[in-house]
Amino acid sequence: MDAPKPGSRIYFLAICGTGMSALAVLLKSRGYQIAGSDIAAYPPVGDLLKRENIPVHLAYDVEDLKKFAPDYVVIGNFVRRDNPQAQYVLESKIPYGSFPSTLEDFFLKKTKNLVVVGTHGKTTTTTCLSHLLNFAGLDPSYLIGGIPVNLPSSSHFGEGSHFVIEGDEYDTAFFDKESKFLHYRPLYAIMMSLEYDHADIFPTNEAMEKMFRKFIHLVPGDDGIIFYCADWKRIGELLKEEKPKAKQISFGFSDEAGHTIEDFLENEKGMSFIMDGTRYQSSLTGKFNAQNLAAAILAARAAGVKEDVLVKAIAEFRGVKRRQEVRGEVGGHLVIDDFAHHPTAVREVIRGMRAKYPKHKIVVFFEPRSNTSRRAILQKEFESAFLDADAGFIAPVFKIEALPPDDRLDIPKIVKSHAAHGKKIFGPIMQEDMLNEAAALSKTDSCVFLVLSNGNFDSLHEKLLSRLNVK
């Protein structure tokens, strides 16, 4: 479709998603009038929208939609067909689109699109690549599903020719059940990882991989490039099976990678590694982040960024909020927030904390909140996910009543499995009991309290800091 002209009124249903809020800010910067609705506006997204003076109505109220009188409506993928505002849009024949189709129609038809996909690492890699191009003075456009530390916002429409996008494999909307990234017209595809996730929309791993198979064929064969992490063997297998026309460039710790990450080191200051004869240093930790940075370096290099600029930019990169983010320090104890909710991500972020804070006890608080972590589909993986922690506390499964009994994550099994390895993992445990245990631990050891959830975890970070501050 033809995009409405700047100055038009655009309303967002479910505006407080990270991607939706970023697109809202992006469209406002182009001169559109923006408003939206949602059921909650948690930080950091709520703070972002408030700072941008974008009004958010905390209910799906048809009267608020009528009052705004939109020329176009963006419908988020968490909005169901029976949503009252969505029904009004359909009945009133107001032009509408999904988040990815809006991004495609308003922006992506004229730009060189660098699209980051994969089960893990998308947000950090997208943020880093945007930072590298921006640091080099290329003024890229970007849209990130998180809040970057180095960049002024999670979205930006630049004067440069490149558009860096976080390509989500989640479905698009109730009227489009294929993955969002199929709308993104990639010139460069950056494939970070491939592991089963989103059990609520993909009944099998094959169903999810079908979307990635379609995606790689979108990369043009003349000047397109597929960058992929060779440490995830399934990506290489999939590429061999599909035989895309685009050039392929691999990276990773594997000896089979075309660009090998070598001499990887970690300490309290972060990490460093060598790739293609150049050493890069970063304040981030963990092998996952080394893979993320390597991918961003290679894509930025292909986009024209010089090596000396890349080294300086990587050293200055500070990551993304809610990714190893220190929320506060009290009496030598740190409270750190991370978005990890898949067992692989949980395991890796714990290992990263272990390397960065070797003198602290690593105490993990985990909320099974995402549609995958709440389910039994990854039960076995969760039964070893916390082995590198000194202690851990698992909250009750979020909205457990909505799941059939045989489809629920079995927390007692996780506790039992870790106990067999001598690890003290407790759960399901209520938040007040978590806080009491944390206060007791803080009296005997210096601790890193690592809070893992893809949600707000009922403000556990702030409550921990407050409880630790009590003399």
Buried (B, 14 or more C-beta within 10 A) or exposed (E): EEBBEEEBBBBBBBBBBBBBBBBBBBBBBBEBBBBBBBEEBEBBBBEBBEEBEBEBBEEBEBEBBEEBEBBBBBBBBBBEEEBEBBBBBBEEEBBBBBBBBBBBBBBBEEBBBBBBBBBBBBBBBBBBBBBBBBBBEBBBBBBBBBBBBBBEBBBBBBEBBBBBBBBBBBBBBBEBEBBBBBBBBBBBBBBBBBBBBBBBBBEEBEEBBBBBBBBBEBBBEEEBBBBBBBBBEBBBEBBEEEEBEBBBBBBBBBEEBBBBBEEBBBEEEBBBBBBBEEEBBBBBBBBBBBBBBBBBBBBBBBBEBEEEBBBEBBEEBBBBBBBBBEBBEBEEBBBBBBBBBBBBBBBBBBBBBBBBBEEBBBBBBBBBBBBBBBBBBBBEBBBBBBBBBBBBBBBBBBEBEEBEEEEBBBBEBBBEBBEEEEBBBBBBBEBEEBBEBBEEBBEEBBBBBBBBBBEBBEEBBBBBBEBBEEE
